[in-house]
Amino acid sequence: MSKLDYKLLQALSCVIKEQSFERAAGVLCLSQSAVSQRIKQLEQQFAQPVLIRSQPIQTTDLGKQLLKHYYQVVQLEADVLPSAMPHSPQTPLTLNIATNADTLATWLIPAIAPVIKSHLVEINLLIEGEARTINRLKDGQAFGAISVQSTPIKGCQLTRLGCVDYLLVASPEFSRDYFPNGISADSLRKAPGIAFDHKDNMHTRYIQQHFGLMQGEYPLHAVRSSDAFVTMAKHGAAYCLVPKTQIKPELATGELVHICKDHIITETLYWHHWILLKGVYKDVSDAIIAHAQSVLD
């Protein structure tokens, strides 16, 4: 069997990361046709596609396997080369972490900041809904993922991080305008809510479970930012489900009020990662686990 050409795997990784052949070419200092040729060579070597040329660009099952292998090789090199070649110029190591927006808005940055400051790394955060971050790990695009999935995937292990309580909140003005007699199915049909995107089922699941309304029976904004959820709610533009830890100041000052105290969602978060972590990968993993377990329930 012919050996793997890691320049080809690097091109595959870059196309997936940049979601563009043109941008990947710029990162690799190659022409766009050269990047396309490298992907074509890889596909010819295995006689099957490695990419699904869609929007977004995705990897095939083979592409996922190759990417996972490539990132693990990069991890090994990062662990060995600095000590083996101490006088050689070092380039930043890219660390791909899949996370949900709520975690990013609350505790993830404080968790990894010490590692960022003490190592030559570039952090690439892949933002997905908490139920979908695990797909980035399965696809080989990330070495670790913060997820609500409680079972490990093949080749990876998991650690329980803790629980997050989600509250349904709104501004006092919004609550008076839309829920003067309390929250109900009828009042929700007119009140605009917020979801992360059309795939985010936390909000829709909550409304269906407790008020019997299906998605499409009430207005729902799509906003891919947890911070923007809070901003919109504070400005009286919508109501939303947000982590209690994210809005403690607003609850204390009365800028936001808990509009459905009978129903609180509690999500348990887990850290999924490659089994054999070394060097800075292990440092990041340990930092995430330690910080999360200190701030979550």
PLY file of the C-alpha trace (Angstrom):
ply
format ascii 1.0
element vertex 297
property float x
property float y
property float z
element edge 296
property int vertex1
property int vertex2
end_header
0.00 0.00 0.00
1.28 3.46 -0.85
2.16 5.76 2.03
0.16 8.79 3.04
1.36 12.14 1.75
0.82 14.55 4.62
0.83 17.57 2.31
-2.38 16.17 0.87
-3.89 15.66 4.33
-2.86 19.19 5.26
-4.78 20.48 2.25
-7.85 18.47 3.27
-7.65 19.83 6.80
-7.30 23.40 5.56
-10.25 23.17 3.16
-12.48 21.89 5.97
-11.25 24.50 8.44
-11.58 27.43 6.02
-14.72 26.08 4.29
-13.30 27.33 1.00
-10.73 26.15 -1.53
-9.80 29.78 -2.18
-9.18 30.62 1.48
-7.34 27.33 2.00
-5.06 28.27 -0.90
-4.29 31.58 0.80
-3.43 29.89 4.09
-1.20 27.31 2.37
0.37 29.91 0.02
-0.72 27.86 -2.99
-2.94 28.49 -5.97
-6.54 27.35 -5.72
-5.92 24.84 -8.50
-2.98 23.39 -6.55
-5.22 22.83 -3.53
-7.84 21.19 -5.75
-5.13 19.01 -7.26
-3.99 17.83 -3.83
-7.53 16.84 -2.90
-7.87 15.07 -6.25
-4.60 13.17 -5.64
-5.88 12.03 -2.26
-9.14 10.84 -3.78
-7.30 9.05 -6.59
-5.04 7.30 -4.07
-8.04 5.81 -2.25
-10.32 5.61 -5.30
-13.14 7.37 -3.47
-14.12 10.91 -2.45
-12.80 12.53 0.72
-15.00 15.63 0.48
-18.67 16.34 -0.04
-18.65 19.55 -2.06
-21.69 21.12 -0.44
-22.39 24.12 1.75
-20.94 23.70 4.26
-18.13 21.55 2.82
-18.12 18.19 4.61
-15.89 15.14 4.78
-16.91 11.67 3.67
-16.40 8.75 6.08
-12.95 8.25 4.57
-12.20 11.95 4.90
-13.15 11.82 8.58
-10.75 8.92 9.18
-7.93 10.68 7.37
-8.48 13.95 9.23
-8.51 12.23 12.60
-5.25 10.49 11.74
-3.71 13.74 10.50
-4.59 15.66 13.66
-3.16 12.91 15.83
0.10 13.01 13.87
0.19 16.79 14.31
-0.30 16.24 18.05
2.64 13.81 18.19
4.87 16.20 16.25
3.97 19.06 18.57
4.96 16.90 21.53
8.30 15.75 20.08
9.74 18.51 17.88
10.28 21.31 20.43
12.55 19.12 22.55
14.15 17.27 19.63
14.88 20.49 17.69
14.97 23.26 20.32
16.66 25.84 18.07
14.32 25.46 15.12
11.66 28.16 14.60
8.36 27.02 16.05
4.98 27.66 14.46
1.73 27.93 16.44
-0.15 24.68 16.96
-3.84 24.88 16.03
-6.16 23.33 18.61
-9.68 22.64 17.39
-12.30 22.52 20.15
-16.03 22.02 19.58
-18.23 23.91 22.02
-21.74 25.23 22.40
-22.29 29.00 22.46
-23.50 29.06 26.08
-20.29 27.47 27.33
-18.24 29.92 25.27
-20.19 32.85 26.75
-19.69 31.69 30.34
-16.70 29.61 31.44
-14.68 28.22 28.51
-12.35 31.20 27.93
-11.34 31.49 31.62
-10.66 27.74 31.54
-8.26 27.77 28.59
-6.75 31.26 28.94
-3.79 30.09 31.11
-2.83 27.50 28.47
-3.15 30.05 25.66
-0.82 32.42 27.52
1.81 29.78 28.27
1.96 27.91 24.93
2.43 28.82 21.28
-1.05 27.84 20.11
-3.92 29.05 17.98
-7.33 28.12 19.37
-10.01 27.34 16.79
-13.43 27.14 18.47
-16.09 25.32 16.46
-19.49 26.56 17.63
-22.46 24.20 17.45
-25.56 23.38 19.47
-24.75 21.34 22.59
-26.25 18.21 21.00
-24.23 18.59 17.77
-20.72 19.45 18.96
-19.96 15.73 19.17
-20.24 15.51 15.37
-17.15 17.71 15.03
-15.20 15.15 17.06
-16.62 12.25 15.05
-15.69 14.05 11.82
-12.10 14.51 12.95
-12.43 18.29 12.93
-11.81 18.66 16.68
-9.71 16.84 19.26
-12.31 17.50 21.94
-15.96 18.48 22.27
-18.16 19.82 25.05
-21.43 17.95 24.65
-24.59 16.74 26.37
-23.98 13.21 25.04
-23.36 10.92 28.00
-21.86 7.95 26.14
-18.32 7.86 24.68
-17.69 7.49 20.96
-15.22 5.04 19.46
-11.59 6.01 20.05
-12.50 8.68 22.60
-13.20 8.99 26.29
-15.41 11.33 28.27
-15.41 13.14 31.59
-18.46 14.59 33.32
-18.05 18.36 33.68
-21.17 19.33 35.61
-24.73 20.63 35.29
-26.12 23.87 33.88
-29.56 25.23 34.77
-31.45 27.04 31.98
-34.11 29.61 32.85
-36.81 31.10 30.64
-36.37 34.86 31.02
-37.52 38.20 29.63
-37.37 41.87 30.52
-40.06 43.16 32.92
-41.48 45.27 30.07
-41.69 42.27 27.73
-43.29 40.17 30.44
-45.95 42.84 31.08
-46.69 43.27 27.37
-46.90 39.60 26.38
-47.62 37.73 29.61
-49.84 40.05 31.70
-51.75 37.05 33.04
-48.79 34.69 33.11
-47.18 32.57 30.44
-49.50 30.22 28.53
-49.87 28.55 25.16
-52.10 31.39 23.96
-49.69 34.13 25.02
-46.72 32.27 23.52
-48.38 32.24 20.09
-47.69 35.99 19.86
-44.50 36.37 21.92
-41.20 36.19 19.96
-38.60 33.80 21.34
-34.98 33.09 20.35
-33.19 29.90 19.25
-29.54 29.48 18.27
-30.49 28.31 14.77
-33.10 26.16 13.01
-31.39 23.00 14.34
-31.48 24.14 17.97
-34.15 22.03 19.63
-33.73 23.10 23.26
-36.18 25.99 22.97
-38.66 24.14 20.76
-38.49 21.03 22.97
-39.15 23.15 26.07
-42.18 24.93 24.57
-43.62 21.69 23.19
-43.13 19.77 26.43
-44.59 22.37 28.78
-47.09 24.26 26.59
-47.98 21.83 23.80
-46.96 24.13 20.94
-45.06 22.84 17.92
-42.34 24.79 16.13
-44.02 27.11 13.64
-46.96 27.85 15.92
-45.15 30.79 17.54
-42.56 33.39 16.40
-38.92 32.41 16.89
-35.80 34.42 16.04
-32.59 32.60 15.00
-29.51 34.22 16.56
-26.17 32.37 16.63
-24.84 34.13 19.72
-25.53 33.39 23.36
-24.52 36.93 24.34
-27.01 38.32 21.80
-29.76 36.24 23.43
-29.23 38.18 26.64
-28.93 41.53 24.86
-32.17 41.00 22.95
-33.99 39.93 26.09
-32.70 42.95 28.06
-33.94 45.26 25.30
-37.41 43.72 25.41
-37.16 42.22 21.92
-37.74 38.57 22.89
-37.79 35.99 25.66
-35.22 33.18 25.77
-33.72 30.18 27.54
-30.27 30.99 28.94
-27.93 29.53 31.56
-28.59 30.90 35.02
-24.86 31.51 35.50
-24.83 33.82 32.48
-27.50 36.19 33.79
-26.93 36.36 37.55
-26.27 40.15 37.47
-29.36 40.82 35.35
-31.55 38.71 37.64
-30.15 40.49 40.70
-30.84 43.98 39.28
-34.22 43.05 37.83
-33.21 43.72 34.21
-34.41 40.19 33.48
-37.07 38.16 35.26
-37.67 34.42 35.41
-41.01 34.01 33.63
-41.58 30.27 34.10
-40.35 29.26 37.55
-42.18 25.93 37.45
-39.99 24.60 34.65
-36.17 24.69 34.69
-34.00 22.73 32.26
-30.91 21.09 33.73
-28.31 19.94 31.19
-25.30 17.81 32.11
-22.17 18.61 30.10
-19.41 16.15 29.21
-15.93 16.62 27.78
-15.22 14.12 24.98
-11.67 13.84 23.66
-9.13 11.57 22.00
-7.94 8.82 24.33
-4.20 9.45 23.98
-3.60 13.13 24.67
-0.11 14.52 25.13
1.60 17.87 25.53
-0.51 20.99 25.08
-3.54 18.90 24.05
-3.52 17.27 27.47
-2.91 20.63 29.15
-6.00 22.11 27.47
-8.08 19.04 28.30
-7.01 19.08 31.96
-7.70 22.82 32.19
-11.21 22.44 30.77
-12.05 19.61 33.16
-10.63 21.32 36.26
-12.25 24.69 35.62
-15.64 23.30 34.59
-15.85 21.05 37.63
-15.05 24.05 39.85
-17.79 26.32 38.45
-20.57 23.90 37.42
-22.83 21.95 39.75
0 1
1 2
2 3
3 4
4 5
5 6
6 7
7 8
8 9
9 10
10 11
11 12
12 13
13 14
14 15
15 16
16 17
17 18
18 19
19 20
20 21
21 22
22 23
23 24
24 25
25 26
26 27
27 28
28 29
29 30
30 31
31 32
32 33
33 34
34 35
35 36
36 37
37 38
38 39
39 40
40 41
41 42
42 43
43 44
44 45
45 46
46 47
47 48
48 49
49 50
50 51
51 52
52 53
53 54
54 55
55 56
56 57
57 58
58 59
59 60
60 61
61 62
62 63
63 64
64 65
65 66
66 67
67 68
68 69
69 70
70 71
71 72
72 73
73 74
74 75
75 76
76 77
77 78
78 79
79 80
80 81
81 82
82 83
83 84
84 85
85 86
86 87
87 88
88 89
89 90
90 91
91 92
92 93
93 94
94 95
95 96
96 97
97 98
98 99
99 100
100 101
101 102
102 103
103 104
104 105
105 106
106 107
107 108
108 109
109 110
110 111
111 112
112 113
113 114
114 115
115 116
116 117
117 118
118 119
119 120
120 121
121 122
122 123
123 124
124 125
125 126
126 127
127 128
128 129
129 130
130 131
131 132
132 133
133 134
134 135
135 136
136 137
137 138
138 139
139 140
140 141
141 142
142 143
143 144
144 145
145 146
146 147
147 148
148 149
149 150
150 151
151 152
152 153
153 154
154 155
155 156
156 157
157 158
158 159
159 160
160 161
161 162
162 163
163 164
164 165
165 166
166 167
167 168
168 169
169 170
170 171
171 172
172 173
173 174
174 175
175 176
176 177
177 178
178 179
179 180
180 181
181 182
182 183
183 184
184 185
185 186
186 187
187 188
188 189
189 190
190 191
191 192
192 193
193 194
194 195
195 196
196 197
197 198
198 199
199 200
200 201
201 202
202 203
203 204
204 205
205 206
206 207
207 208
208 209
209 210
210 211
211 212
212 213
213 214
214 215
215 216
216 217
217 218
218 219
219 220
220 221
221 222
222 223
223 224
224 225
225 226
226 227
227 228
228 229
229 230
230 231
231 232
232 233
233 234
234 235
235 236
236 237
237 238
238 239
239 240
240 241
241 242
242 243
243 244
244 245
245 246
246 247
247 248
248 249
249 250
250 251
251 252
252 253
253 254
254 255
255 256
256 257
257 258
258 259
259 260
260 261
261 262
262 263
263 264
264 265
265 266
266 267
267 268
268 269
269 270
270 271
271 272
272 273
273 274
274 275
275 276
276 277
277 278
278 279
279 280
280 281
281 282
282 283
283 284
284 285
285 286
286 287
287 288
288 289
289 290
290 291
291 292
292 293
293 294
294 295
295 296
